[in-house]
Amino acid sequence: MNCPACGKSDIRRSHSSDWRDNFERLLGRQAYRCRKCRQRFYYPAVGELARRNSGLAQKKGVKVRDFRRRKRVMRRIIAVAVFVVMFSLFGLFLRHISQDHPPQSNAQDMGSPNE
């Protein structure tokens, strides 16, 4: 495995630093960092690489299963995201309708004190 920026093979696994690392891990990719140019990049995890380089990965069924697994994971992520957004909007709506709103007063409705 080589760095995509400088081409050197002196790389190491990088520590998780943000939400994107978790998302990439769901897709089967791991964060790496080049020790020479300090470039950070994503590459399939070591176990995934070994499996891909084996003779089994050349079979069409394995590739189709990986594609289906990634597609299923993406569907789940999208479903969770939609649920979170809709639940948040519902909570904001409930908060809005449950608050007491003071009646609006108009100067014309109150009349003048001389009447």
Secondary structure by P-SEA (a helix, b strand, c coil): cccccccccbbbbbccccaaaaaaaaacbbbbbbcccccccccccaaaaaaaaccccccaaaaaaaaaaaaaaaaaaaaaaaaaaaaaaaaaaaaaaaccccbbbbccccccccc
